[in-house]
């Protein structure tokens, strides 16, 4: 009844808090916090995560957050986030920006509508790091991304106060051994540690941490740390028996360290290696010792013995993995130039539970290797083939026959793959939901028409640089699939007819990229406006036929539009830009040439205008 507050009268705090936990977006939570003071206080209690940038007075700012959000367990601080200088409040009312409360911070992208002088670089200090431990006693997860001014002193103070810390990300922080040793000494519950680009660390710090967190450490990431060597990994292998995830990117790691971890950490499930000095010997130990391995990623791994020079132990490393790692589900092979079909066949015959496979830039893998995957890996759900020039149609035909559960297929620069391969995939893999094809010039209308006929569950389609795909293909897609994401950038044969079919057949479309389609005009924009009310992001760059009239039709019903890229559309004027800005209440970013933005539009929505062209 009007005038009666039934909810606040009868519902206890616990039930309202439970409702808040089921809200699926920050916007919804923010809206609830505006209902009344009680809901504001309860909503603050329900928040357990803070994501902030470094401020000019970090110690004061963090204490302010601690008073308002009492149950915070995770803090993510990224110094790459640009933050404006907080403004002191004034007593008078009005629309002046200076009336904003002192603690209110404005986050900017690459460029905002305000003057650059209002945004100055500020850095997280050791004092602020110390206050985190004092003000957030329940803290379990902390990320310090590129906080270059923090040092051993601040990290030591934090560690001594946060004995409940379970996850620590120090990416890009120039902390030394003393700070990391303090983490090992005080944070006995630490499970996850990321040391990417921590140039100030040596073996001493990581060895002492491994000894201190021997019972808890489960995940370790090391990248670009020139002074961390095999000595650290030997200590991890000797002490951290519960380690499950190891990610290494280093030119200074050799077999000794990886072998020590493989032999000492039998619970290892995830292993990612970008180590040019690690050879097949280490991989053999992984295959014989890490029987619980589920994910293996090898980047620039050049030390395979996968050729006929080794007649007895052909492909020793991957043969060992295939023989021993029966639980392997996810395999990535990137830039492994000397790997041949023999290694991939060994994985296929031994790892029948494989669900995800990515082969990127392995130029000696061909049709035979992938055929073995199709015959043996019946559980495959995702397949990525990039820059694989030797893989032909027969390979994907075998995948289509054997991998009935395939849901995602990515093809990039595979010149040997054509329409016959796509037809085979569609006839066998009816559950396909995502298909991304880029620069595969053998694929044309025939293959994509088959996708529309057989893959009724497809929601995400990308056909970049596919010059043989035209309107007939998109008409079939519009009739057979209900897409949410579509990218047909640089598919020059596509015009109004194809996009109109999509607009009429895919009412749930949220993302569309039609950049550099010279045949596309205002008729397609009008149909999109009528048929796709859920559209949130559209890329129209280099579309020479689209005018202000088409944009007006587009935004009339697409009220949920958040991002619009209109770079280098010669027939779009300042009036069209103003139409997009004024017609879309949800608009967050408009990308267009600076000279097309009128002074009125700049005053009205300067913060959402960007004149930086990206990803073209």
C-alpha positions in Angstrom: 0.0 0.0 0.0 1.1 3.5 -0.7 2.7 5.2 2.3 3.5 1.9 4.1 7.1 0.5 4.1 6.3 -3.2 4.3 9.9 -4.3 3.5 11.7 -2.3 6.1 9.0 -3.0 8.7 9.0 -6.8 8.4 12.2 -8.0 6.8 15.3 -8.4 9.1 18.8 -7.3 8.0 19.9 -10.8 7.2 17.2 -11.3 4.6 17.9 -8.0 2.8 21.6 -8.8 2.8 20.7 -12.2 1.2 18.8 -10.4 -1.5 21.8 -8.2 -2.2 24.1 -11.2 -2.7 21.9 -12.3 -5.6 22.1 -9.1 -7.6 24.0 -9.7 -10.8 25.5 -6.3 -11.5 27.1 -3.3 -9.8 24.5 -1.0 -11.2 21.7 -2.9 -9.5 23.5 -2.8 -6.2 24.1 0.9 -6.5 20.4 1.5 -7.2 19.4 -0.5 -4.1 21.8 1.6 -2.0 19.9 4.7 -3.0 16.6 3.5 -1.6 17.2 4.6 2.0 19.9 4.9 4.6 19.3 1.4 6.0 19.7 -0.1 2.6 22.8 2.0 2.0 24.4 0.6 5.2 23.4 -3.0 4.4 24.6 -2.8 0.8 28.0 -1.6 2.0 28.1 -4.6 4.4 27.4 -6.9 1.5 30.4 -5.7 -0.6 33.5 -7.8 -0.2 35.6 -6.5 -3.1 37.1 -3.1 -3.8 38.7 -2.1 -7.1 40.5 1.3 -6.9 43.3 3.3 -8.5 46.1 4.9 -6.6 45.0 8.3 -5.1 46.9 11.4 -4.0 46.4 10.6 -0.3 46.1 6.8 -0.3 46.3 6.4 3.5 43.3 8.8 4.1 41.4 7.3 1.2 41.8 3.7 2.3 40.8 4.5 5.9 37.7 6.2 4.5 36.9 3.0 2.6 37.5 0.9 5.6 35.0 2.8 7.7 32.3 2.4 5.0 32.9 -1.1 3.8 33.5 -3.3 6.9 33.5 -6.8 5.3 36.0 -6.3 2.5 38.0 -9.4 1.8 39.5 -8.5 -1.6 41.3 -5.4 -2.8 42.5 -4.7 -6.3 44.7 -1.6 -6.8 45.9 -0.8 -10.3 48.1 2.2 -10.7 47.3 2.3 -14.4 43.8 3.5 -13.5 43.9 7.3 -13.9 42.2 9.2 -11.0 41.3 12.8 -10.8 42.3 15.0 -7.9 39.4 14.9 -5.3 37.7 18.3 -4.8 36.9 19.9 -1.5 33.2 20.2 -0.9 31.5 23.6 -0.8 28.4 24.6 1.2 26.4 26.1 -1.7 24.2 23.9 -3.7 24.0 23.7 -7.5 25.3 21.8 -10.5 28.9 22.9 -10.0 31.3 19.9 -10.1 33.0 21.3 -7.0 30.1 20.3 -4.8 31.1 16.6 -5.1 32.1 15.1 -1.8 35.8 14.9 -1.0 35.9 11.1 -1.4 34.3 10.9 -4.8 36.8 9.9 -7.5 36.4 10.1 -11.2 38.0 7.4 -13.4 39.1 8.3 -16.9 40.0 6.3 -19.9 42.7 7.4 -22.4 41.0 10.8 -22.7 38.2 12.6 -20.9 36.1 15.7 -21.4 37.9 17.5 -18.7 41.2 19.3 -18.9 44.3 17.3 -18.6 45.4 19.5 -15.7 42.8 18.0 -13.5 44.3 14.6 -13.6 47.8 14.1 -12.2 49.7 10.9 -11.5 49.6 9.7 -7.9 51.3 6.6 -6.5 50.5 4.1 -3.9 53.0 4.5 -1.0 54.3 2.3 1.7 52.2 4.2 4.2 49.0 3.3 2.3 50.1 -0.4 2.0 50.6 -0.5 5.8 47.2 1.0 6.4 45.6 -1.8 4.3 46.7 -4.3 6.9 45.5 -2.2 9.7 42.1 -1.2 8.3 41.1 -4.4 6.6 41.7 -7.2 9.1 39.6 -9.8 7.1 41.7 -9.3 3.9 42.2 -12.5 1.9 43.1 -11.3 -1.6 45.3 -8.4 -2.6 46.4 -7.3 -6.1 49.0 -4.5 -6.5 49.3 -4.0 -10.2 52.2 -1.8 -11.4 52.4 -0.1 -8.0 56.0 0.9 -8.5 56.5 3.0 -5.4 55.8 0.3 -2.8 58.9 -1.3 -1.3 60.0 -4.0 1.1 59.0 -1.8 4.1 55.4 -1.5 3.0 55.1 -5.2 2.1 56.6 -6.2 5.4 54.2 -4.1 7.3 51.3 -5.4 5.3 52.3 -9.1 5.8 52.7 -8.7 9.5 49.0 -7.5 9.8 47.3 -9.7 7.2 47.8 -13.2 8.5 44.6 -14.3 6.6 46.0 -13.4 3.2 45.4 -16.2 0.7 46.2 -14.5 -2.6 48.9 -11.9 -3.5 49.5 -10.4 -6.9 52.6 -8.2 -7.1 52.7 -7.7 -10.9 55.1 -4.9 -11.8 56.0 -4.0 -8.2 59.7 -3.4 -7.5 59.7 -5.2 -4.1 62.8 -7.0 -2.9 63.6 -10.2 -1.1 63.0 -8.8 2.4 59.3 -8.1 1.7 58.7 -11.5 0.1 60.4 -13.2 3.0 58.1 -11.4 5.3 55.1 -12.7 3.4 56.5 -16.2 3.9 57.0 -15.6 7.5 53.6 -14.1 8.4 51.1 -15.2 5.8 50.9 -19.0 6.5 47.6 -19.3 4.6 48.9 -17.9 1.3 47.8 -20.1 -1.7 48.2 -17.9 -4.8 51.3 -15.8 -5.6 51.9 -13.8 -8.8 55.4 -12.4 -9.4 55.2 -11.2 -13.0 57.7 -8.4 -13.8 59.1 -8.2 -10.2 62.6 -7.2 -11.2 63.9 -6.6 -7.7 63.5 -10.2 -6.6 66.2 -12.9 -6.4 66.2 -16.5 -5.4 66.7 -15.6 -1.7 63.2 -14.1 -1.4 61.3 -16.9 -3.2 63.2 -19.6 -1.4 62.3 -18.2 2.0 58.6 -17.8 0.9 58.5 -21.4 -0.3 59.8 -22.5 3.1 57.3 -20.4 5.0 54.2 -21.2 2.9 55.1 -24.8 2.3 51.8 -26.2 3.5 49.5 -23.7 1.8 51.0 -22.5 -1.6 49.0 -23.8 -4.5 49.7 -21.4 -7.3 52.9 -19.7 -8.4 53.5 -17.4 -11.4 56.9 -16.0 -12.3 57.7 -13.9 -15.4 60.5 -11.6 -16.5 62.3 -12.0 -13.2 65.9 -12.2 -14.4 67.4 -13.0 -11.0 65.0 -15.9 -10.2 66.6 -19.2 -11.3 66.3 -22.9 -10.9 67.4 -22.6 -7.3 63.9 -21.1 -6.5 62.1 -23.9 -8.3 64.1 -26.5 -6.5 63.0 -25.0 -3.2 59.4 -25.0 -4.4 59.7 -28.6 -5.4 61.2 -29.6 -2.1 58.7 -27.8 0.2 55.4 -27.0 -1.6 53.9 -30.4 -2.0 50.4 -28.9 -2.5 51.3 -26.8 -5.5 48.7 -27.2 -8.3 49.5 -24.3 -10.7 52.9 -23.2 -12.1 53.3 -20.5 -14.7 56.9 -19.7 -15.9 58.1 -17.2 -18.4 61.9 -17.0 -18.2 65.1 -17.3 -20.2 67.0 -18.3 -17.0 65.0 -21.4 -16.1 66.4 -24.8 -17.2 65.5 -28.5 -16.9 66.7 -28.7 -13.3 64.1 -26.4 -11.9 61.1 -27.8 -13.8 62.1 -31.3 -13.1 62.3 -30.5 -9.4 58.8 -29.2 -9.4 57.4 -32.1 -11.4 59.0 -34.6 -9.1 58.2 -32.8 -5.9 54.7 -31.6 -6.6 52.5 -34.6 -7.5 49.3 -32.5 -7.2 50.3 -30.3 -10.1 47.3 -29.7 -12.4 48.2 -26.6 -14.5 51.6 -26.1 -16.1 52.4 -23.1 -18.4 56.0 -22.8 -19.8 57.6 -20.2 -21.9 61.2 -21.2 -21.2 63.5 -21.4 -24.2 66.1 -23.4 -22.3 63.8 -26.1 -21.1 64.0 -29.3 -23.2 62.3 -32.6 -23.7 63.9 -34.0 -20.6 61.8 -31.8 -18.4 58.6 -32.7 -20.3 59.4 -36.4 -19.9 59.5 -35.9 -16.1 56.2 -34.1 -16.3 54.7 -37.0 -18.1 55.9 -39.6 -15.7 55.4 -37.7 -12.4 52.4 -35.3 -12.9 49.7 -37.8 -13.3 47.0 -35.2 -12.2 47.9 -32.7 -14.9 44.8 -31.2 -16.5 46.3 -28.2 -18.4 49.5 -28.0 -20.3 50.6 -24.9 -22.2 53.9 -24.7 -24.1 55.0 -21.4 -25.7 58.0 -21.1 -28.0 59.1 -24.6 -26.9 61.9 -25.4 -29.3 63.6 -28.4 -27.7 61.4 -31.3 -28.9 62.9 -34.5 -30.2 59.9 -35.2 -32.3 61.5 -36.4 -35.6 63.0 -39.4 -37.2 66.4 -38.8 -35.7 65.1 -40.5 -32.6 63.8 -43.8 -34.0 63.5 -45.4 -30.5 62.1 -42.6 -28.4 60.1 -40.7 -31.1 58.7 -37.5 -29.6 59.8 -38.4 -26.1 58.3 -35.4 -24.3 54.8 -35.5 -25.6 54.8 -39.3 -25.8 55.5 -39.3 -22.1 52.7 -36.8 -21.5 50.3 -38.8 -23.6 51.3 -42.0 -21.8 51.1 -40.6 -18.2 48.8 -37.6 -18.1 45.5 -39.4 -18.7 43.6 -36.5 -17.0 44.8 -33.9 -19.5 41.9 -31.8 -20.7 43.5 -28.6 -22.0 46.5 -28.4 -24.3 48.1 -25.3 -25.9 51.0 -25.5 -28.3 52.2 -22.1 -29.5 55.2 -21.4 -31.7 56.6 -24.9 -31.2 58.2 -25.0 -34.6 59.8 -28.5 -34.4 56.7 -30.3 -33.2 55.2 -32.6 -35.9 52.2 -34.8 -36.3 53.8 -37.5 -34.2 53.7 -35.5 -31.0 50.1 -34.5 -31.5 49.1 -38.1 -32.3 50.8 -39.2 -29.1 48.6 -36.8 -27.1 45.5 -37.8 -29.0 45.9 -41.5 -28.4 46.8 -41.1 -24.7 44.7 -38.2 -23.5 41.1 -39.2 -24.5 39.6 -36.7 -22.0 41.0 -33.7 -24.0 38.4 -31.0 -24.3 40.4 -27.9 -25.3 43.1 -27.8 -28.0 45.0 -24.8 -29.3 47.7 -25.1 -32.0 49.2 -21.7 -32.9 52.1 -21.2 -35.3 53.3 -24.9 -35.2 54.2 -25.0 -38.8 55.1 -28.6 -39.0 51.8 -29.9 -37.7 49.6 -31.0 -40.6 46.5 -32.9 -41.5 47.6 -36.3 -40.0 48.1 -34.9 -36.5 44.7 -33.3 -36.3 43.0 -36.3 -37.8 44.2 -38.3 -34.9 42.6 -35.7 -32.6 39.3 -36.2 -34.4 39.5 -40.0 -34.1 40.5 -40.2 -30.5 39.4 -37.1 -28.6 35.6 -37.5 -28.6 35.1 -35.0 -25.7 36.7 -32.1 -27.6 34.6 -28.9 -27.0 37.0 -26.2 -28.2 39.5 -26.1 -31.1 41.8 -23.3 -32.1 44.0 -23.5 -35.2 46.1 -20.4 -36.0 48.7 -20.1 -38.7 48.6 -23.8 -39.5 49.3 -23.8 -43.2 49.7 -27.6 -43.5 46.3 -28.5 -42.1 43.8 -29.3 -44.9 40.1 -30.1 -45.2 40.5 -33.8 -44.3 41.6 -32.9 -40.8 38.4 -31.0 -40.0 36.4 -33.6 -41.7 37.7 -36.1 -39.2 37.0 -33.7 -36.4 33.4 -33.3 -37.7 32.9 -37.0 -37.7 34.4 -37.7 -34.2 34.0 -34.6 -32.0 30.2 -34.3 -31.7 30.4 -32.1 -28.6 32.5 -29.3 -30.3 31.1 -25.9 -29.2 33.8 -23.5 -30.3 36.0 -23.4 -33.4 38.6 -20.7 -34.1 40.5 -20.6 -37.5 43.1 -18.0 -38.2 45.3 -18.0 -41.4 44.7 -21.6 -42.3 45.0 -21.4 -46.1 44.4 -25.2 -46.6 40.9 -25.1 -45.0 37.9 -24.5 -47.2 34.2 -24.9 -47.6 34.3 -28.7 -47.5 35.9 -28.6 -44.1 33.3 -26.2 -42.7 30.5 -28.3 -44.2 31.9 -31.4 -42.4 32.1 -29.6 -39.1 28.5 -28.4 -39.4 27.1 -31.7 -40.3 28.7 -33.4 -37.3 29.0 -30.7 -34.7 25.4 -29.6 -34.3 26.1 -28.1 -30.9 28.5 -25.4 -32.3 27.9 -22.1 -30.5 30.9 -20.0 -31.5 32.7 -19.9 -34.8 35.5 -17.4 -35.5 37.3 -17.4 -38.9 39.9 -14.9 -39.9 41.9 -14.7 -43.2 40.9 -18.2 -44.3 40.4 -17.3 -48.0 39.2 -20.8 -49.0 36.0 -20.4 -47.0 33.0 -18.8 -48.8 29.3 -18.8 -49.0 28.9 -22.6 -49.2 30.5 -23.3 -45.9 28.7 -20.5 -44.0 25.3 -21.4 -45.5 25.9 -24.9 -44.1 26.5 -23.3 -40.7 23.1 -21.5 -40.9 21.4 -24.7 -41.9 22.8 -27.1 -39.3 24.2 -25.1 -36.3 21.0 -23.8 -34.7 22.7 -23.1 -31.4 25.2 -20.7 -32.9 25.3 -17.3 -31.0 28.8 -15.9 -31.8 30.0 -15.6 -35.4 33.1 -13.8 -36.6 34.2 -13.8 -40.3 37.0 -11.2 -40.5 38.8 -10.8 -43.8 36.7 -13.5 -45.5 36.5 -12.1 -49.0 34.4 -14.9 -50.5 31.6 -14.6 -47.9 28.6 -12.6 -49.2 25.0 -11.7 -48.5 23.7 -15.3 -49.3 25.7 -16.6 -46.3 24.3 -14.0 -43.9 20.8 -14.6 -45.2 21.2 -18.3 -44.2 22.6 -17.4 -40.8 19.7 -15.0 -40.2 17.2 -17.7 -41.0 18.8 -20.4 -39.0 20.6 -18.9 -36.0 19.9 -16.4 -33.3 23.2 -14.5 -33.0 24.2 -12.3 -30.2 27.7 -11.4 -31.6 28.5 -10.8 -35.2 31.8 -9.6 -36.8 32.0 -9.4 -40.6 34.7 -6.7 -40.8 36.3 -6.5 -44.2 34.0 -9.0 -45.8 33.7 -6.9 -48.9 31.0 -9.0 -50.6 28.5 -8.2 -47.8 26.0 -5.4 -48.3 22.5 -4.3 -47.1 20.8 -7.6 -47.9 23.0 -9.7 -45.6 22.8 -7.3 -42.6 19.0 -6.8 -43.1 18.6 -10.6 -42.9 20.6 -10.6 -39.6 18.5 -7.7 -38.3 15.3 -9.6 -39.0 16.4 -13.0 -37.8 18.6 -12.1 -34.7 16.6 -9.9 -32.4 19.0 -10.7 -29.5 22.0 -9.2 -31.2 24.2 -7.2 -28.8 27.5 -6.7 -30.7 28.0 -5.9 -34.4 31.1 -5.1 -36.4 30.6 -4.1 -40.0 33.7 -2.0 -40.4 35.1 -1.5 -44.0 31.9 -2.8 -45.7 31.7 -0.4 -48.7 28.3 -1.7 -49.9 26.6 -1.2 -46.6 24.1 1.8 -46.4 21.3 3.4 -44.5 18.7 0.7 -45.3 20.6 -1.8 -43.1 20.9 0.7 -40.3 17.1 1.3 -40.4 16.5 -2.5 -40.2 19.0 -2.9 -37.3 17.2 -0.1 -35.4 13.8 -1.9 -35.9 15.0 -5.5 -35.3 17.8 -5.4 -32.8 16.7 -3.4 -29.7 19.3 -5.2 -27.5 22.2 -3.9 -29.5 24.9 -2.5 -27.2 28.0 -2.1 -29.4 28.4 -1.3 -33.0 31.5 -0.7 -35.2 30.8 1.3 -38.4 34.3 2.6 -39.2 35.2 3.1 -42.9 31.6 2.5 -44.0 31.4 5.1 -46.8 27.6 4.7 -47.6 26.3 5.3 -44.1 24.9 8.8 -43.4 23.3 10.8 -40.6 19.9 9.5 -41.8 20.9 5.9 -41.2 22.2 6.7 -37.7 19.0 8.4 -36.8 17.0 5.2 -37.7 19.5 3.1 -35.8 19.4 4.9 -32.5 15.6 5.4 -32.6 14.9 2.0 -31.1 18.4 0.9 -30.0 18.1 2.6 -26.6 20.6 0.2 -25.0 23.5 1.2 -27.3 26.6 1.8 -25.2 29.5 2.0 -27.7 29.5 3.4 -31.3 32.6 3.5 -33.5 32.1 5.8 -36.5 35.7 6.6 -37.6 36.2 7.5 -41.2 32.6 7.5 -42.3 32.7 10.5 -44.7 29.0 11.0 -44.9 28.5 11.1 -41.1 28.6 14.7 -39.9 28.5 16.5 -36.6 24.7 16.3 -36.7 24.9 12.5 -36.8 27.3 12.4 -33.9 24.9 14.6 -31.9 22.0 12.3 -32.8 23.8 9.3 -31.4 24.8 11.1 -28.2 21.3 12.5 -27.6 19.3 9.5 -28.8 21.0 6.8 -26.7 20.6 7.3 -23.0 22.9 4.4 -22.2 25.8 5.6 -24.4 29.2 5.4 -22.8 31.7 5.8 -25.6 31.5 7.3 -29.1 34.6 7.0 -31.3 34.7 9.6 -34.1 37.0 12.2 -35.6 37.6 15.2 -33.3 36.5 17.7 -35.9 33.1 16.2 -36.2 32.2 16.9 -32.6 30.3 20.2 -32.2 30.9 22.5 -29.2 27.4 21.7 -28.0 28.0 18.0 -28.2 31.3 18.4 -26.5 29.7 20.3 -23.6 26.9 17.8 -23.3 28.9 14.6 -23.5 32.6 15.4 -23.8 33.6 12.6 -21.4 32.3 9.8 -23.7 33.9 11.1 -27.0 37.1 9.5 -28.1 39.1 10.5 -31.1 41.7 7.7 -30.8 41.2 5.0 -33.4 42.0 1.5 -32.3 42.0 -2.1 -33.6 41.5 -1.3 -37.3 
